[in-house]
Amino acid sequence: MTDTDQTRRHPMPLFYSDPQPLSSVAHADWRLKAGAFEFARDAHVVPLVVAEFIKASRWYPILFATDGAAPVALVGLERRNLFVADGEWTAGAYVPAYVRRYPFGFMNAGRPDHFALAIDVGSDRVAQGGEEGEPLFVAGKPGPLTQQALEFCDAFQDEAAATTAFCRAILEKDLLVDRRADVTTPDGRRFAIEGFRLIDPAKFAALDAETVVDWHARGWLGLAQFHLASLDRFAELMALQTQVPAAQAAE
């Protein structure tokens, strides 16, 4: 099988190009250099976990992907992140955990529910040898940076499981509807946003009493409400898009 065939069958997660399980042998002298958010510049959606809905809803529309209903933050109206400029995320804006954990992440370790900490060696922040940056391993053991990454990714994985449970519930209740947004900015530019789903407010309001009680106890009612409230953020995205010159947007 060629590399191209493998990529088609197992596409890389967003941002990652060459993730490898961390090894104290293979990566003994590897280091992570300081860096910014340039890697997220061309992403118009970013995955979310349910623990982020409250903070994310203040900045971004929260949508659900058509494939599997995974929640995402919409950060642009085209393939451009409107919150990244010169490598920096907009000051004060919430930065999704998926972005903050990069270039680290978890890879399946060959058995169900078993994962290994990995790093994207394709990132320009990852370097072998030298003195720049922080070491991944110190005296053959995970350094402070790697230990922090492990704890962060472990917490993220737990939230990913909670997110899957919520998404499965809204699918089972058939709450999601396909939507397409045709947006026209004040300066006349048009953008079509498609391939996403929303919770239908009417179906959500019609949930039976038993489900409402159960979802309230699980915190799922609030998640659905934060999603619906976040849709007001489309106006902010339109305002940000008007600040991107037409010639630059065309690129």
Contacts in CASP RR format, 6 or more apart in sequence:
PFRMAT RR
TARGET T0000
AUTHOR 0000-0000-0000
METHOD contacts of the structure
MODEL  1
MTDTDQTRRHPMPLFYSDPQPLSSVAHADWRLKAGAFEFARDAHVVPLVV
AEFIKASRWYPILFATDGAAPVALVGLERRNLFVADGEWTAGAYVPAYVR
RYPFGFMNAGRPDHFALAIDVGSDRVAQGGEEGEPLFVAGKPGPLTQQAL
EFCDAFQDEAAATTAFCRAILEKDLLVDRRADVTTPDGRRFAIEGFRLID
PAKFAALDAETVVDWHARGWLGLAQFHLASLDRFAELMALQTQVPAAQAA
E
12 19 0 8 1.000
13 19 0 8 1.000
14 43 0 8 1.000
14 46 0 8 1.000
14 47 0 8 1.000
14 98 0 8 1.000
15 39 0 8 1.000
15 40 0 8 1.000
15 43 0 8 1.000
15 99 0 8 1.000
15 102 0 8 1.000
15 103 0 8 1.000
15 120 0 8 1.000
16 102 0 8 1.000
16 103 0 8 1.000
16 120 0 8 1.000
17 120 0 8 1.000
17 122 0 8 1.000
17 123 0 8 1.000
18 120 0 8 1.000
18 121 0 8 1.000
18 122 0 8 1.000
19 105 0 8 1.000
19 107 0 8 1.000
19 118 0 8 1.000
19 119 0 8 1.000
19 120 0 8 1.000
19 121 0 8 1.000
20 26 0 8 1.000
20 27 0 8 1.000
20 118 0 8 1.000
20 119 0 8 1.000
20 120 0 8 1.000
20 121 0 8 1.000
21 107 0 8 1.000
21 109 0 8 1.000
21 116 0 8 1.000
21 117 0 8 1.000
21 118 0 8 1.000
22 116 0 8 1.000
22 117 0 8 1.000
22 118 0 8 1.000
22 119 0 8 1.000
22 136 0 8 1.000
22 142 0 8 1.000
22 146 0 8 1.000
24 137 0 8 1.000
24 140 0 8 1.000
24 141 0 8 1.000
24 142 0 8 1.000
27 119 0 8 1.000
27 128 0 8 1.000
27 136 0 8 1.000
27 137 0 8 1.000
28 137 0 8 1.000
28 140 0 8 1.000
29 128 0 8 1.000
29 129 0 8 1.000
29 130 0 8 1.000
29 135 0 8 1.000
29 137 0 8 1.000
30 119 0 8 1.000
30 121 0 8 1.000
30 126 0 8 1.000
30 127 0 8 1.000
30 128 0 8 1.000
30 129 0 8 1.000
30 135 0 8 1.000
30 136 0 8 1.000
30 137 0 8 1.000
31 126 0 8 1.000
31 127 0 8 1.000
31 128 0 8 1.000
31 129 0 8 1.000
31 130 0 8 1.000
31 132 0 8 1.000
31 133 0 8 1.000
31 134 0 8 1.000
31 135 0 8 1.000
31 136 0 8 1.000
32 103 0 8 1.000
32 119 0 8 1.000
32 125 0 8 1.000
32 126 0 8 1.000
32 127 0 8 1.000
32 133 0 8 1.000
32 134 0 8 1.000
32 136 0 8 1.000
32 145 0 8 1.000
33 124 0 8 1.000
33 125 0 8 1.000
33 126 0 8 1.000
33 127 0 8 1.000
33 132 0 8 1.000
33 133 0 8 1.000
34 125 0 8 1.000
34 133 0 8 1.000
35 125 0 8 1.000
36 86 0 8 1.000
36 87 0 8 1.000
36 88 0 8 1.000
37 84 0 8 1.000
37 87 0 8 1.000
37 88 0 8 1.000
37 89 0 8 1.000
37 95 0 8 1.000
37 99 0 8 1.000
38 84 0 8 1.000
38 87 0 8 1.000
39 102 0 8 1.000
39 103 0 8 1.000
39 123 0 8 1.000
40 46 0 8 1.000
40 81 0 8 1.000
40 84 0 8 1.000
40 89 0 8 1.000
40 99 0 8 1.000
40 102 0 8 1.000
41 80 0 8 1.000
41 81 0 8 1.000
41 84 0 8 1.000
41 87 0 8 1.000
42 79 0 8 1.000
42 80 0 8 1.000
42 81 0 8 1.000
43 75 0 8 1.000
43 79 0 8 1.000
43 81 0 8 1.000
44 74 0 8 1.000
44 75 0 8 1.000
44 76 0 8 1.000
44 77 0 8 1.000
44 78 0 8 1.000
44 79 0 8 1.000
44 80 0 8 1.000
44 81 0 8 1.000
45 63 0 8 1.000
45 72 0 8 1.000
45 73 0 8 1.000
45 74 0 8 1.000
45 75 0 8 1.000
45 76 0 8 1.000
46 72 0 8 1.000
46 73 0 8 1.000
46 75 0 8 1.000
46 81 0 8 1.000
46 96 0 8 1.000
46 98 0 8 1.000
46 99 0 8 1.000
47 70 0 8 1.000
47 71 0 8 1.000
47 72 0 8 1.000
47 73 0 8 1.000
47 96 0 8 1.000
47 98 0 8 1.000
48 56 0 8 1.000
48 62 0 8 1.000
48 71 0 8 1.000
48 72 0 8 1.000
48 73 0 8 1.000
48 96 0 8 1.000
48 97 0 8 1.000
48 98 0 8 1.000
48 163 0 8 1.000
49 71 0 8 1.000
49 97 0 8 1.000
49 98 0 8 1.000
49 156 0 8 1.000
49 159 0 8 1.000
49 160 0 8 1.000
49 162 0 8 1.000
49 163 0 8 1.000
50 71 0 8 1.000
50 159 0 8 1.000
50 162 0 8 1.000
50 163 0 8 1.000
50 166 0 8 1.000
50 223 0 8 1.000
51 159 0 8 1.000
51 162 0 8 1.000
52 94 0 8 1.000
52 96 0 8 1.000
52 97 0 8 1.000
52 159 0 8 1.000
53 62 0 8 1.000
53 71 0 8 1.000
53 222 0 8 1.000
53 223 0 8 1.000
53 226 0 8 1.000
53 227 0 8 1.000
53 230 0 8 1.000
54 226 0 8 1.000
55 94 0 8 1.000
56 62 0 8 1.000
56 73 0 8 1.000
56 94 0 8 1.000
56 96 0 8 1.000
56 230 0 8 1.000
57 226 0 8 1.000
57 227 0 8 1.000
57 229 0 8 1.000
57 230 0 8 1.000
57 233 0 8 1.000
58 94 0 8 1.000
58 233 0 8 1.000
59 73 0 8 1.000
59 83 0 8 1.000
59 93 0 8 1.000
59 94 0 8 1.000
59 233 0 8 1.000
59 236 0 8 1.000
60 73 0 8 1.000
60 74 0 8 1.000
60 75 0 8 1.000
60 94 0 8 1.000
60 230 0 8 1.000
60 233 0 8 1.000
60 237 0 8 1.000
61 73 0 8 1.000
61 74 0 8 1.000
61 230 0 8 1.000
61 231 0 8 1.000
61 233 0 8 1.000
61 234 0 8 1.000
61 237 0 8 1.000
62 71 0 8 1.000
62 72 0 8 1.000
62 73 0 8 1.000
62 74 0 8 1.000
62 226 0 8 1.000
62 227 0 8 1.000
62 230 0 8 1.000
62 231 0 8 1.000
63 71 0 8 1.000
63 72 0 8 1.000
63 74 0 8 1.000
63 196 0 8 1.000
63 197 0 8 1.000
63 198 0 8 1.000
64 70 0 8 1.000
64 71 0 8 1.000
64 72 0 8 1.000
64 167 0 8 1.000
64 170 0 8 1.000
64 176 0 8 1.000
64 196 0 8 1.000
64 197 0 8 1.000
64 198 0 8 1.000
64 199 0 8 1.000
64 227 0 8 1.000
65 71 0 8 1.000
65 72 0 8 1.000
65 195 0 8 1.000
65 196 0 8 1.000
65 197 0 8 1.000
66 178 0 8 1.000
66 195 0 8 1.000
66 196 0 8 1.000
66 197 0 8 1.000
68 167 0 8 1.000
68 171 0 8 1.000
69 167 0 8 1.000
69 170 0 8 1.000
69 171 0 8 1.000
69 176 0 8 1.000
69 197 0 8 1.000
70 163 0 8 1.000
70 167 0 8 1.000
71 163 0 8 1.000
71 167 0 8 1.000
71 227 0 8 1.000
72 196 0 8 1.000
73 96 0 8 1.000
74 193 0 8 1.000
74 196 0 8 1.000
74 233 0 8 1.000
74 237 0 8 1.000
75 81 0 8 1.000
75 82 0 8 1.000
75 83 0 8 1.000
75 237 0 8 1.000
76 82 0 8 1.000
76 237 0 8 1.000
76 240 0 8 1.000
76 241 0 8 1.000
77 183 0 8 1.000
77 191 0 8 1.000
77 193 0 8 1.000
77 237 0 8 1.000
77 238 0 8 1.000
77 241 0 8 1.000
78 191 0 8 1.000
78 241 0 8 1.000
78 249 0 8 1.000
80 244 0 8 1.000
80 249 0 8 1.000
82 237 0 8 1.000
82 240 0 8 1.000
82 241 0 8 1.000
82 244 0 8 1.000
83 89 0 8 1.000
83 90 0 8 1.000
83 93 0 8 1.000
83 240 0 8 1.000
84 90 0 8 1.000
89 95 0 8 1.000
89 99 0 8 1.000
97 152 0 8 1.000
97 156 0 8 1.000
97 159 0 8 1.000
98 156 0 8 1.000
100 152 0 8 1.000
101 149 0 8 1.000
101 152 0 8 1.000
101 153 0 8 1.000
101 156 0 8 1.000
102 120 0 8 1.000
102 123 0 8 1.000
103 119 0 8 1.000
103 120 0 8 1.000
103 122 0 8 1.000
103 123 0 8 1.000
103 125 0 8 1.000
103 126 0 8 1.000
104 117 0 8 1.000
104 118 0 8 1.000
104 119 0 8 1.000
104 120 0 8 1.000
104 149 0 8 1.000
104 152 0 8 1.000
104 153 0 8 1.000
105 117 0 8 1.000
105 118 0 8 1.000
105 119 0 8 1.000
105 149 0 8 1.000
105 153 0 8 1.000
105 156 0 8 1.000
106 115 0 8 1.000
106 116 0 8 1.000
106 117 0 8 1.000
106 118 0 8 1.000
106 153 0 8 1.000
106 156 0 8 1.000
106 157 0 8 1.000
107 115 0 8 1.000
107 116 0 8 1.000
107 118 0 8 1.000
108 114 0 8 1.000
108 115 0 8 1.000
108 116 0 8 1.000
109 115 0 8 1.000
109 116 0 8 1.000
115 157 0 8 1.000
117 146 0 8 1.000
117 149 0 8 1.000
117 150 0 8 1.000
117 153 0 8 1.000
119 126 0 8 1.000
119 136 0 8 1.000
119 149 0 8 1.000
120 126 0 8 1.000
127 133 0 8 1.000
134 143 0 8 1.000
134 144 0 8 1.000
134 145 0 8 1.000
135 143 0 8 1.000
135 145 0 8 1.000
136 142 0 8 1.000
136 143 0 8 1.000
136 145 0 8 1.000
136 146 0 8 1.000
137 143 0 8 1.000
137 146 0 8 1.000
138 144 0 8 1.000
142 150 0 8 1.000
166 220 0 8 1.000
166 223 0 8 1.000
169 215 0 8 1.000
169 220 0 8 1.000
170 176 0 8 1.000
170 199 0 8 1.000
170 220 0 8 1.000
170 224 0 8 1.000
173 203 0 8 1.000
173 207 0 8 1.000
173 211 0 8 1.000
174 203 0 8 1.000
175 199 0 8 1.000
175 200 0 8 1.000
175 203 0 8 1.000
175 204 0 8 1.000
175 224 0 8 1.000
176 197 0 8 1.000
176 198 0 8 1.000
176 199 0 8 1.000
176 200 0 8 1.000
177 197 0 8 1.000
177 198 0 8 1.000
177 199 0 8 1.000
177 200 0 8 1.000
177 203 0 8 1.000
178 195 0 8 1.000
178 196 0 8 1.000
178 197 0 8 1.000
179 196 0 8 1.000
179 197 0 8 1.000
179 198 0 8 1.000
180 192 0 8 1.000
180 193 0 8 1.000
180 194 0 8 1.000
180 195 0 8 1.000
181 192 0 8 1.000
181 193 0 8 1.000
181 194 0 8 1.000
181 234 0 8 1.000
182 190 0 8 1.000
182 191 0 8 1.000
182 192 0 8 1.000
182 193 0 8 1.000
183 190 0 8 1.000
183 191 0 8 1.000
183 192 0 8 1.000
183 193 0 8 1.000
183 234 0 8 1.000
183 237 0 8 1.000
183 238 0 8 1.000
183 241 0 8 1.000
184 190 0 8 1.000
184 191 0 8 1.000
185 191 0 8 1.000
185 238 0 8 1.000
185 241 0 8 1.000
185 242 0 8 1.000
186 238 0 8 1.000
186 242 0 8 1.000
187 242 0 8 1.000
187 246 0 8 1.000
189 241 0 8 1.000
189 242 0 8 1.000
189 246 0 8 1.000
189 249 0 8 1.000
191 241 0 8 1.000
198 227 0 8 1.000
198 228 0 8 1.000
198 231 0 8 1.000
199 224 0 8 1.000
199 227 0 8 1.000
199 228 0 8 1.000
201 228 0 8 1.000
204 224 0 8 1.000
204 228 0 8 1.000
207 215 0 8 1.000
212 221 0 8 1.000
215 221 0 8 1.000
215 224 0 8 1.000
241 249 0 8 1.000
END
